[in-house]
């Protein structure tokens, strides 16, 4: 199925250019796919778990390549911040796969679902932070 974009109200021109920026679009795609993956794990939907897992791997590879290119032109302190968030996202994706695999394979420990939720929230936070740094130039 196609994912429908919920249309927000018209904001400033800057916001529109941030939304349409290739890095933002790649970020949103990755963020959505991590959520799809997490939901598949909780529902124990093996097909979606597999296909979504592959998509996350592909998107994250593309994402980090794009991030590397974009971060190269940043001032030093901004580049350090970007690198820090990128490192957390990499670890987060690895953790998401580890915890997700346990859940989809029938681990019923509620702590696992809680951990998955926390990992997804952490990913969202740092993905958003990087859009701020790379696209909105907030540093």
Helices and strands as residue ranges (DSSP letters): H 13-20, H 22-43, H 46-71, H 76-104, H 110-134
